[in-house]
Amino acid sequence: MEPLFKIASKDIQTMDLEPWLEQKSDELRSIAYKWFTTIMKCGTDIQEVFHDGCSVACIGNAPFAYVNAFKKHVNLGFFYGTDLPDEMGLLEGSGKRMRHVKLRPEETIDERALIQLIHFAYQDLKDKLLVE
């Protein structure tokens, strides 16, 4: 197994979710807030950091999911998305490890499947941390 990506303390930005969300449109703000709070409810060991311009959910300094808002959509991303079961085909991307789900105000999404992906990502990182 390759070493896990860890966010160094020097790379953590001094911003929190709420002020960052205030800069976004109402539609995107509500989507980003809903899904980031869903991510944070996975476990008591999760901490929020702000890295590379978006809110990231970590266990320790190892990230597993992030939320980022753009002009017309929100990305809910997974640092180890290629390792996740995606029976509904929600994940997009072609990177080595990361995948994301694009959330748009005008489109509906299978919320149950997305919540399942979030929980899989959380558990996947916990499992990876055990064998590290």
N, C-alpha and C positions, 0 to 999 in steps of 0.2 A: 504494500500500500504506500502511495506517495504521502509525504508529510502533509498535514492539514494546513490550510491557509489560516493564519492568525493575524489579527489586526494589532499592530504595534501601538502602544499608547501615544507615541508621537504622531500617529496618523489619525487619531480621533479628533474630530472637530468639536468645537464648543458651541453646539446648538442642540436644541431639543425638538421633538416632534411638533409640539404646538406652535411655536413661532415659525417653524419651517412651513407648516401647513397654512398659516395665515397668508403666505405669499401665493397660494394657489387659488384657482377658481373654486367657487362653491361646490360645483359638481365633482371636481377632482378631489377636493379636500375631503368631502364625505366618503368617497371611495377609499382613498388612502388611509383615512383614520379608521374606518371600519375594518379593513383587512390588517392593518398593523396591530390594532388592539386584539384581533383574533389570533394573530401570531403570538403576541405577548401572553396570551392566556394558556399557552401550551404547558407551561411549567413555571415553578417558582425560581428556577435556576437561570432564567433568561434575563438578560440585561439589554437595554437599548443603548446603542452608540450611534453617533452620527459620523459617517465615513463616506468619502467620495461624493458628497452632496446629497446623501439620502439616509433615511433611518434604517438601521441594521439591527437585527436580533441576533444575539450571541449567547453562547454558553461559555462562560469565561471570556476569553478573547477570540474564540472560534465562532465565526458567523455561520448561520444556516439560511437566513432569509432576509430580504430587504423589501422596502417599498420606495418607489421613486415616481414622481409625477412629472409629466411632460406637458406639451401644449394641449393635446387632445386625448391622452390616455394615462393610465397609471400602470406601471409595471410592478407586479409582485414577483420577485425573483428568488431563486434558490441557488445557493452557492454550489451545491452538489446535485443539481437537477438531473444530470444524466444518470444518477443512481436511483431515481425515484420511479415507482410504477405509475404510469400515466395512461390508464385504460381509457379515459375520456378524450385523450389527445389535446389537453389544454396547454401543454408546455411548448414554447417556441424557443428558437435559438440554435446556434450551430457551434458554440464555443466548446472548448475541451471539457469543461465541467458544468458551467452555469447554464441555467434555463430560466425562462420567465413566462408569466401569463400576462397578457395585455388585457386590462380592464378598461372598457369604454363606457361612458354614461349612457349611450344609446343602445348598448347591447346587454343582453342577459347572459348570465354564466351559470353553470351548474355549481351552485354554492356548496352543495354536499361534497362534490368531487374536489373542489378547491380546498375545502377544510380538511379533507382527507390527505391531500398533497402536503398541506402545511404540517399536519401531524406526522406524516411519514418523514418529512424533512427534519423535523425536530428529533424524532427517534433515531433517524439515520445518523445524525451528528452525535447523539449520545452514544450510539454503538461504536462509531468511529473513535470517539474519545476514550472508550474503554480499552481499545486495542492499541492505542497510540503508544 
